[in-house]
Amino acid sequence: MLDKQYIFISALIFGAFLDSLFGDPRNLPHPIRLFGATITILEKKFNRDSAKTIKGLFMCTLLTVGTWFIFFGIQKIASYNNLFMFVYSSIFIFFGLSNKSLITEALKVEKLLNQGAINKARESLREIVGRDTSELSSHKIRMALLETMSENLSDGVIAPLFYYAIGGIPLMMTYKMVNTLDSMVGYKNERFLKFGRASAKLDDFANYIPARITAFLIFITTAKIRSFRFIIKYGRCHSSPNSGYPEAALAGALDCTLGGPSLYHGEVVLKPYIGDNPRGISHSDILFATKTNIGVFVIGLTFVILTLV
């Protein structure tokens, strides 16, 4: 095995292990937080007056292309020393994956629900979802958990692995910049409709293949034929061209209904329902989703390793 190939695989395994062990380290400098801070500064500078669509496209291009060149340059320097290359790759794989933290936060919300502390559960949920959580029932809280866990499985696990497999750390971190851009400016409201259009469209493009791979891996992991049927039937039933696929796969595996109206930034968003069984979502469903996330993570990681051997 070539040294480069060995480092590529061993760094992936070690970085994934670090994420499984520690999750996102809140007390350490994190590139995604740096991405967010940079976007905030540039958005305030460019998102005003006229030509917002062009300015938004410029910012999106500047940040994504700039991210790739920065990490390509670092990788070029690191490639002269095997240990440096391993450490560099491991650290940014660790930063690029985000499965452990979401599972931890989801279980924290679920624990509060089980204790009857619904107000605290709403507050904790607010940290991991974009919707208004102040009036959510226990059922709606658990529904939000299932939706965000399935979506994060694509955005936070499979997509980073996918882009690492085809383009190494530079492409993986460029994807994380695209995803961060969409999460910050990709809204269809008055402030971001024009300015965030390029970022939202690029995120849709970047997640097209990973979202469908994620849905298929959920089906494989759960071994529920209903999951596959839901992917076909409901995968397109979402305002996003991608999020509906992993949500449909998980809803099918659980035989439950996701989607429906939700409150975002003071506005009701009418999302299509995914599924046709209006049963209540229970504690066991959250545990099932957690195990599914871990299973998909392991299968996805294994598949990437095998493609690199």
SERO-515397 format. One record per residue (C-alpha): residue in three letters; x, y, z. Coordinates in steps of 0.25 Angstrom, whole numbers, plus 2048, in hexadecimal, padded with zeros to 3 digits. Example, Ala and Ser with C-alpha at 12.3 -4.5 7.8 and 13.67 -1.06 7.14 Angstrom:
BEGIN
[site 'Ala', [831, 7EE, 81F]]
[site 'Ser', [837, 7FC, 81D]]
END
This chain:
BEGIN
[site 'Met', [800, 800, 800]]
[site 'Leu', [805, 80E, 7FC]]
[site 'Asp', [809, 817, 808]]
[site 'Lys', [7FF, 822, 803]]
[site 'Gln', [7F3, 817, 802]]
[site 'Tyr', [7F7, 812, 810]]
[site 'Ile', [7F7, 820, 816]]
[site 'Phe', [7EA, 823, 80F]]
[site 'Ile', [7E3, 817, 815]]
[site 'Ser', [7E9, 817, 823]]
[site 'Ala', [7E6, 826, 825]]
[site 'Leu', [7D8, 823, 821]]
[site 'Ile', [7D6, 818, 82B]]
[site 'Phe', [7DD, 820, 836]]
[site 'Gly', [7D5, 82D, 833]]
[site 'Ala', [7C8, 825, 833]]
[site 'Phe', [7CC, 81F, 841]]
[site 'Leu', [7CF, 82D, 847]]
[site 'Asp', [7C1, 831, 842]]
[site 'Ser', [7BB, 825, 848]]
[site 'Leu', [7C2, 827, 855]]
[site 'Phe', [7C2, 837, 857]]
[site 'Gly', [7B7, 83C, 84D]]
[site 'Asp', [7B9, 84B, 84A]]
[site 'Pro', [7C3, 851, 854]]
[site 'Arg', [7BC, 85E, 859]]
[site 'Asn', [7C8, 863, 860]]
[site 'Leu', [7D2, 861, 855]]
[site 'Pro', [7D4, 86A, 848]]
[site 'His', [7CB, 864, 83E]]
[site 'Pro', [7CB, 867, 82F]]
[site 'Ile', [7BC, 867, 82D]]
[site 'Arg', [7BB, 872, 837]]
[site 'Leu', [7C6, 87A, 830]]
[site 'Phe', [7BE, 877, 823]]
[site 'Gly', [7B1, 87D, 82A]]
[site 'Ala', [7B8, 889, 82F]]
[site 'Thr', [7BE, 88C, 821]]
[site 'Ile', [7B0, 88B, 81B]]
[site 'Thr', [7AA, 894, 825]]
[site 'Ile', [7B5, 89F, 822]]
[site 'Leu', [7B3, 89E, 813]]
[site 'Glu', [7A4, 89D, 814]]
[site 'Lys', [7A3, 8AA, 81B]]
[site 'Lys', [7AC, 8B0, 811]]
[site 'Phe', [7A6, 8AC, 804]]
[site 'Asn', [797, 8A9, 808]]
[site 'Arg', [792, 8B7, 806]]
[site 'Asp', [78E, 8C1, 7FB]]
[site 'Ser', [78C, 8BB, 7ED]]
[site 'Ala', [791, 8AF, 7E5]]
[site 'Lys', [790, 8A6, 7F1]]
[site 'Thr', [78F, 899, 7E8]]
[site 'Ile', [79D, 89D, 7E2]]
[site 'Lys', [7A3, 8A1, 7EF]]
[site 'Gly', [79E, 894, 7F5]]
[site 'Leu', [7A4, 88C, 7E9]]
[site 'Phe', [7B1, 893, 7EB]]
[site 'Met', [7B2, 890, 7FA]]
[site 'Cys', [7AE, 881, 7F8]]
[site 'Thr', [7B9, 880, 7ED]]
[site 'Leu', [7C3, 887, 7F5]]
[site 'Leu', [7C1, 87F, 801]]
[site 'Thr', [7C0, 871, 7FB]]
[site 'Val', [7CB, 873, 7F1]]
[site 'Gly', [7D4, 879, 7FC]]
[site 'Thr', [7D1, 86E, 805]]
[site 'Trp', [7D6, 864, 7FB]]
[site 'Phe', [7E3, 86B, 7F8]]
[site 'Ile', [7E6, 86D, 807]]
[site 'Phe', [7E4, 85F, 80A]]
[site 'Phe', [7EB, 85A, 7FD]]
[site 'Gly', [7F7, 863, 801]]
[site 'Ile', [7F8, 85D, 80F]]
[site 'Gln', [7F7, 84F, 809]]
[site 'Lys', [802, 852, 7FF]]
[site 'Ile', [80B, 856, 80B]]
[site 'Ala', [807, 84B, 814]]
[site 'Ser', [809, 841, 809]]
[site 'Tyr', [818, 842, 80A]]
[site 'Asn', [818, 83B, 818]]
[site 'Asn', [80F, 82F, 81B]]
[site 'Leu', [80D, 832, 829]]
[site 'Phe', [809, 840, 826]]
[site 'Met', [7FF, 83B, 81B]]
[site 'Phe', [7F9, 831, 825]]
[site 'Val', [7F7, 83B, 830]]
[site 'Tyr', [7F2, 846, 826]]
[site 'Ser', [7E8, 83C, 820]]
[site 'Ser', [7E3, 836, 82D]]
[site 'Ile', [7E0, 843, 833]]
[site 'Phe', [7D8, 848, 828]]
[site 'Ile', [7D0, 83B, 826]]
[site 'Phe', [7CD, 83D, 835]]
[site 'Phe', [7C8, 84B, 833]]
[site 'Gly', [7C1, 847, 826]]
[site 'Leu', [7B8, 83C, 82C]]
[site 'Ser', [7AD, 83F, 836]]
[site 'Asn', [7A6, 833, 83A]]
[site 'Lys', [7A9, 831, 848]]
[site 'Ser', [7A5, 83F, 84C]]
[site 'Leu', [797, 83F, 846]]
[site 'Ile', [794, 831, 84C]]
[site 'Thr', [799, 836, 85A]]
[site 'Glu', [790, 842, 858]]
[site 'Ala', [784, 83A, 853]]
[site 'Leu', [785, 831, 85F]]
[site 'Lys', [786, 83C, 869]]
[site 'Val', [779, 842, 863]]
[site 'Glu', [773, 834, 864]]
[site 'Lys', [777, 832, 873]]
[site 'Leu', [771, 840, 876]]
[site 'Leu', [764, 83B, 870]]
[site 'Asn', [764, 82E, 878]]
[site 'Gln', [766, 836, 884]]
[site 'Gly', [75A, 83E, 881]]
[site 'Ala', [762, 84B, 87F]]
[site 'Ile', [75C, 84F, 872]]
[site 'Asn', [760, 85E, 873]]
[site 'Lys', [76F, 85A, 875]]
[site 'Ala', [76D, 850, 86A]]
[site 'Arg', [768, 85B, 861]]
[site 'Glu', [774, 864, 865]]
[site 'Ser', [77E, 859, 862]]
[site 'Leu', [777, 856, 855]]
[site 'Arg', [779, 864, 850]]
[site 'Glu', [788, 862, 850]]
[site 'Ile', [787, 858, 845]]
[site 'Val', [77B, 85C, 83C]]
[site 'Gly', [777, 869, 835]]
[site 'Arg', [768, 868, 838]]
[site 'Asp', [761, 86F, 843]]
[site 'Thr', [761, 865, 84F]]
[site 'Ser', [759, 86E, 85A]]
[site 'Glu', [74C, 867, 858]]
[site 'Leu', [74F, 859, 853]]
[site 'Ser', [749, 84D, 859]]
[site 'Ser', [750, 841, 85D]]
[site 'His', [74C, 83A, 850]]
[site 'Lys', [751, 846, 848]]
[site 'Ile', [75E, 847, 84F]]
[site 'Arg', [761, 838, 84C]]
[site 'Met', [75D, 83A, 83E]]
[site 'Ala', [767, 846, 83D]]
[site 'Leu', [771, 83D, 843]]
[site 'Leu', [76F, 832, 838]]
[site 'Glu', [76F, 83C, 82D]]
[site 'Thr', [77C, 843, 831]]
[site 'Met', [783, 836, 834]]
[site 'Ser', [780, 831, 826]]
[site 'Glu', [784, 83E, 820]]
[site 'Asn', [791, 83F, 828]]
[site 'Leu', [794, 830, 824]]
[site 'Ser', [795, 835, 816]]
[site 'Asp', [79B, 843, 818]]
[site 'Gly', [7A4, 840, 824]]
[site 'Val', [7A9, 832, 821]]
[site 'Ile', [7A7, 82C, 813]]
[site 'Ala', [7A9, 838, 80B]]
[site 'Pro', [7B6, 83C, 812]]
[site 'Leu', [7BB, 82D, 810]]
[site 'Phe', [7B6, 82D, 801]]
[site 'Tyr', [7BE, 83A, 7FE]]
[site 'Tyr', [7CA, 835, 806]]
[site 'Ala', [7CA, 828, 7FE]]
[site 'Ile', [7CA, 830, 7F1]]
[site 'Gly', [7D3, 83C, 7F4]]
[site 'Gly', [7D9, 83B, 802]]
[site 'Ile', [7D9, 846, 80C]]
[site 'Pro', [7D9, 851, 803]]
[site 'Leu', [7CB, 84D, 7FD]]
[site 'Met', [7C6, 848, 80A]]
[site 'Met', [7C8, 856, 810]]
[site 'Thr', [7C3, 85D, 804]]
[site 'Tyr', [7B6, 855, 806]]
[site 'Lys', [7B5, 859, 814]]
[site 'Met', [7B7, 868, 810]]
[site 'Val', [7AB, 866, 806]]
[site 'Asn', [7A3, 85F, 811]]
[site 'Thr', [7A6, 86A, 81A]]
[site 'Leu', [7A2, 875, 810]]
[site 'Asp', [795, 86E, 80E]]
[site 'Ser', [792, 86D, 81C]]
[site 'Met', [795, 87C, 81E]]
[site 'Val', [790, 883, 812]]
[site 'Gly', [788, 879, 80A]]
[site 'Tyr', [77A, 87D, 80F]]
[site 'Lys', [76E, 881, 807]]
[site 'Asn', [76B, 88E, 80E]]
[site 'Glu', [76C, 89D, 80B]]
[site 'Arg', [77A, 89E, 810]]
[site 'Phe', [780, 892, 809]]
[site 'Leu', [777, 88E, 7FD]]
[site 'Lys', [780, 895, 7F3]]
[site 'Phe', [78D, 895, 7FB]]
[site 'Gly', [78D, 887, 7FF]]
[site 'Arg', [788, 881, 7F2]]
[site 'Ala', [796, 87D, 7ED]]
[site 'Ser', [79A, 876, 7FA]]
[site 'Ala', [78C, 86F, 7FB]]
[site 'Lys', [78D, 86A, 7ED]]
[site 'Leu', [79C, 865, 7EF]]
[site 'Asp', [798, 85E, 7FB]]
[site 'Asp', [78D, 857, 7F4]]
[site 'Phe', [797, 852, 7E9]]
[site 'Ala', [7A1, 84E, 7F3]]
[site 'Asn', [797, 846, 7FB]]
[site 'Tyr', [790, 83F, 7F0]]
[site 'Ile', [798, 832, 7EF]]
[site 'Pro', [79B, 831, 7FE]]
[site 'Ala', [78D, 833, 802]]
[site 'Arg', [789, 827, 7FA]]
[site 'Ile', [794, 81F, 7FE]]
[site 'Thr', [790, 822, 80D]]
[site 'Ala', [782, 81D, 80A]]
[site 'Phe', [787, 810, 804]]
[site 'Leu', [790, 80E, 80F]]
[site 'Ile', [784, 810, 819]]
[site 'Phe', [77D, 805, 811]]
[site 'Ile', [789, 7FC, 812]]
[site 'Thr', [78B, 7FE, 821]]
[site 'Thr', [77D, 7FC, 825]]
[site 'Ala', [77A, 7F1, 81B]]
[site 'Lys', [76B, 7F6, 81A]]
[site 'Ile', [765, 7F5, 80C]]
[site 'Arg', [75B, 800, 810]]
[site 'Ser', [767, 809, 811]]
[site 'Phe', [76A, 807, 802]]
[site 'Arg', [75C, 809, 7FF]]
[site 'Phe', [75B, 816, 806]]
[site 'Ile', [768, 81B, 7FF]]
[site 'Ile', [761, 819, 7F2]]
[site 'Lys', [753, 81E, 7F6]]
[site 'Tyr', [757, 82A, 7FF]]
[site 'Gly', [766, 82D, 7FC]]
[site 'Arg', [761, 839, 7F3]]
[site 'Cys', [757, 83E, 7FD]]
[site 'His', [75F, 849, 803]]
[site 'Ser', [762, 858, 800]]
[site 'Ser', [771, 853, 7FF]]
[site 'Pro', [775, 84A, 7F4]]
[site 'Asn', [77D, 842, 7FD]]
[site 'Ser', [778, 842, 80C]]
[site 'Gly', [76C, 83A, 808]]
[site 'Tyr', [774, 82E, 805]]
[site 'Pro', [77A, 82A, 812]]
[site 'Glu', [76E, 82F, 819]]
[site 'Ala', [765, 826, 811]]
[site 'Ala', [76F, 81A, 813]]
[site 'Leu', [76E, 81C, 822]]
[site 'Ala', [75F, 81E, 822]]
[site 'Gly', [75D, 811, 81B]]
[site 'Ala', [766, 809, 824]]
[site 'Leu', [75E, 80E, 830]]
[site 'Asp', [751, 80E, 828]]
[site 'Cys', [74E, 81C, 82E]]
[site 'Thr', [74A, 82A, 828]]
[site 'Leu', [754, 836, 827]]
[site 'Gly', [753, 843, 821]]
[site 'Gly', [746, 84C, 822]]
[site 'Pro', [745, 85B, 826]]
[site 'Ser', [751, 861, 82E]]
[site 'Leu', [754, 86F, 833]]
[site 'Tyr', [761, 875, 82E]]
[site 'His', [765, 883, 832]]
[site 'Gly', [757, 887, 834]]
[site 'Glu', [751, 882, 827]]
[site 'Val', [749, 875, 826]]
[site 'Val', [750, 86C, 81B]]
[site 'Leu', [747, 861, 816]]
[site 'Lys', [74F, 855, 813]]
[site 'Pro', [749, 849, 80C]]
[site 'Tyr', [746, 83D, 815]]
[site 'Ile', [750, 831, 814]]
[site 'Gly', [749, 824, 817]]
[site 'Asp', [73A, 821, 81A]]
[site 'Asn', [73A, 81B, 828]]
[site 'Pro', [736, 826, 832]]
[site 'Arg', [73B, 81E, 83E]]
[site 'Gly', [742, 825, 84A]]
[site 'Ile', [751, 825, 849]]
[site 'Ser', [757, 81E, 856]]
[site 'His', [764, 81D, 85E]]
[site 'Ser', [767, 810, 857]]
[site 'Asp', [766, 817, 849]]
[site 'Ile', [771, 821, 84D]]
[site 'Leu', [77A, 815, 852]]
[site 'Phe', [777, 80E, 845]]
[site 'Ala', [77C, 81A, 83D]]
[site 'Thr', [788, 81C, 846]]
[site 'Lys', [78C, 80D, 843]]
[site 'Thr', [789, 80F, 834]]
[site 'Asn', [792, 81C, 834]]
[site 'Ile', [79D, 814, 83A]]
[site 'Gly', [79B, 808, 830]]
[site 'Val', [79B, 811, 824]]
[site 'Phe', [7A7, 818, 829]]
[site 'Val', [7AF, 80B, 82A]]
[site 'Ile', [7AA, 805, 81D]]
[site 'Gly', [7AD, 812, 815]]
[site 'Leu', [7BB, 813, 81C]]
[site 'Thr', [7BE, 805, 818]]
[site 'Phe', [7B9, 807, 80A]]
[site 'Val', [7C2, 813, 808]]
[site 'Ile', [7CE, 80B, 80E]]
[site 'Leu', [7CC, 800, 804]]
[site 'Thr', [7CB, 809, 7F8]]
[site 'Leu', [7D9, 80F, 7FC]]
[site 'Val', [7E0, 801, 7FE]]
END
